[in-house]
Amino acid sequence: MLPVNLITELQQAFPSDRFYTDPVDCYSYAYDNSRKIFPPDAVLFPLTTQEVCHIISLCNRYHVPIIPRGRGTGTAGGSLPEFGGIALSMERMLNIISVDPANRVIVAEPGVLNQTVQDAAKPHGFFWPPDPSSAHFSSIGGNIATSAGGPHAVKYGTTREHVLGLKAVTGTGDLITTGCYTTKGVVGYDLTRLLIGSEGTLAVITEATLKLTALPVTVTGITAHFSDLSSCTKAIVNVMALPQLPSALEFLDAGSLNLIRGRYPDMLPLNTHAMLMIEVDGFSEDITSSIAATLDACHTDGLIHAQQANDTTALWQARKALSPLLKEIAPKKINEDVVVPVDTLPQFLKGLTSLSAHYNLHNVNFGHAGNGNIHVNLLINPDDVEEVARAERCLDEIFDLVIKLRGTLSGEHGIGSEKRAFVSKEIDSVTLNLMRNIKKLFDPNDILNPGKLFPP
Amino acid sequence: MLPVNLITELQQAFPSDRFYTDPVDCYSYAYDNSRKIFPPDAVLFPLTTQEVCHIISLCNRYHVPIIPRGRGTGTAGGSLPEFGGIALSMERMLNIISVDPANRVIVAEPGVLNQTVQDAAKPHGFFWPPDPSSAHFSSIGGNIATSAGGPHAVKYGTTREHVLGLKAVTGTGDLITTGCYTTKGVVGYDLTRLLIGSEGTLAVITEATLKLTALPVTVTGITAHFSDLSSCTKAIVNVMALPQLPSALEFLDAGSLNLIRGRYPDMLPLNTHAMLMIEVDGFSEDITSSIAATLDACHTDGLIHAQQANDTTALWQARKALSPLLKEIAPKKINEDVVVPVDTLPQFLKGLTSLSAHYNLHNVNFGHAGNGNIHVNLLINPDDVEEVARAERCLDEIFDLVIKLRGTLSGEHGIGSEKRAFVSKEIDSVTLNLMRNIKKLFDPNDILNPGKLFPP
């Protein structure tokens, strides 16, 4: 329950259509793509940086949690109001402040959708590389808070590499301005990157200076079918050893392919047990040599066939077919997005197979193999207590394997609430303690997204 | 003067060839490329991370300044022991811990030279993009501490984009491990980037995981001569508007060209008043279309001629000729490395011309125009008090112009001691205060490179 005085002050400052307190209205802000539910006590929709400063100052005075929120597409529970408080929905800060093609920069408010940025950049021959699968729906504020990536990160990097500067409001309601407007700049500490991926625990982003990238002139696809997993992982390593990085290198394992076959029986050859979808792009109209080299890199023992798919729709057909199926099984899966060094993928995927066999679990693995970023899905019946317990033990071993291989527990989804129990597997206590102290510095009363990102 | 007990403890822990206290020995660690002189009270040469922890713990106990130092090539005075204390020379931590071409990673100690990393990467078809002009001599520790850039940053970015993780020791002697070994990773706060460019004020880097980039297959050069500055700056804007970024886009103004003519009368056509040296690279052997587009972009009114220089030695001839001349006039120049948005370069360079005329100063401007990163050199007689005063007033106005154009005070040299008086022009007091508090968190007794980076 919010303090009455705080409610009164907020009611004075915000019209009722920008300050929800009715539980029915608030309920839409109780969940995200983690499928957990924690209703906020209120929802606020700021329109300006000044309003965000005012809200946070007030909440800081009353020690009330503020849970900043983009469009709620995160899978790690980062926007869940676990301890109640106010959901700070940035969805109405929708202005693109400037489009500056000469300097390859767009300045935008956090509620602007990723897709809107792409639409603003495209007429000038540019795009903004972060491409989470939610790009048409998710906002740049959320993308920045999680350092979102996607299939094209293998060539273009993640959000971290594509933001020049930020305006943000700390847990004391103070406005800070980080970074610069130019591609080079070394004045002061890099607070921009410190905020990127901090999941709203340090400050609320109210403006972002985005660095644009030129759209490639030519894009083509390659699909490669393999009779066995090991040949496929070898091909991944081969492709990543080529000088020119592919612009996407997506992997589907046998479990994923079987899931697709269940719905679309004729889409995939029966003998395909692992598959790659590769995109190659370039500034030259002639990328023949890149295509030839990539096709060649796919020629491992178990290759059934690899072919160019100029129609990128055809390229992504299998991956797109998988999406709704994954949504259908959504409540029945544990979804992780671990990363391992590319050359350990064969060992990692083999390890996954043994672990799922050992724990008698079904799993479906796919993802951004070019970054070694694999989405591991354990398919479980959430009502089967014994199976859930087995899945948890399996997950624990999967994470240990990831760390053993010098990988990381999350490549793009973040920690949020879902993965915080495992953070200490990756980050030592001294470093973690320093991070906690940084959190305290930005947010002394722990009101910004409390409980997230750190182990309990 | 160092506390006697500290000296005793250090003498017990380090042999005399790794602990200098004789002022004559220490003097070599009193200066860097800023041409200021501040002798340390002692110099230590750690060989391991553990030793660095031990040294910093001790100094923290005695509140003695530690000035971490790579190879002393910085121009901003970042490695000067202004308040005495111990120069911590990392130059003997020289191990390349691993070269991992399959994952495009080299792990190295901070004393390893940039050139040594290039030599280790090259046989595998890779390079490490940061390329300060000191690359053959400077160390990766120093490169990371300053987020070094160079001519190729226009396409490949600066150090910030090419480090995956770090080991570092804070001002309390605690070892922290930041980042990860993979190209994606979002677990915890991005302390890697926080340390990059922090000029040894937060922690001493003892190990770095460097991300490698594939060497281009084809590299070619273009030189373009212009009859006037304005046509040249227009060409810069045109080149930067092309989809494919040049791999270098270096600019020399009339002052620079005249300096070269004074020594090499026949090197440059007399009617050239501004010049561009452009490098174009690619993975295809055929980069004809990029070259044609770049040549075309140079076609402004005042273009005298633009031509391809396949021999990159020829390309850099004028720039290389400038270097020793700049060294000769070194004590008589104030060298800045400001950055402005690329499309404001015409306005900025025009502004520079008026300012130097107004203050009756000679200046020489050149640099990494593709990033808008211009090295502004005011040529002054350091013994002429009145001229020095004029130069200081001029510099102040130059910085104001930079900020007005949304630029930044330093693109690659950093703040160190040289530019700290101006930091408040760029960073507001709230943000600066937060940075000061971060410094306090990492280094509560202000022993790590005290006085640097922040305004006095």
Interface residues (C-beta under 8 A of the other chain):
Chain A: D100 P101 A102 N103 R104 V105 G125 T146 S147 G149 A153 V154 G157 T158 R160 E161 T170 D174 L175 I176 T177 T178 C180 Y181 T182 T183 K184 G185 V186 V187 G188 Y189 D190 L191 T192 R193 L194 I196 G197 S198 L202 A214 L215 P216 V217 V237 M240 A241 P243 Q244 L245 G282 F283 S284 E285 D286 I287 S289 S290 V339 V340 P341 V342 D343 H368 N371 G372 N373 R406 G407 T408 L409 S410 G411 E412 H413 G414 I415 K419 V423 E426 I427 D428 V430 T431 L432 L434 M435 N437 I438 L441 F442 L453
Chain B: D100 P101 A102 N103 R104 V105 G125 T146 S147 G149 A153 V154 G157 T158 R160 E161 T170 D174 L175 I176 T177 T178 C180 Y181 T182 T183 K184 G185 V186 V187 G188 Y189 D190 L191 T192 R193 L194 I196 G197 S198 L202 A214 L215 P216 V217 V237 M240 A241 L242 P243 Q244 L245 G282 F283 S284 E285 D286 I287 S289 S290 V339 V340 P341 V342 D343 H368 N371 G372 N373 R406 G407 T408 L409 S410 G411 E412 H413 G414 I415 K419 V423 E426 I427 D428 V430 T431 L432 L434 M435 N437 I438 L441 F442 L453
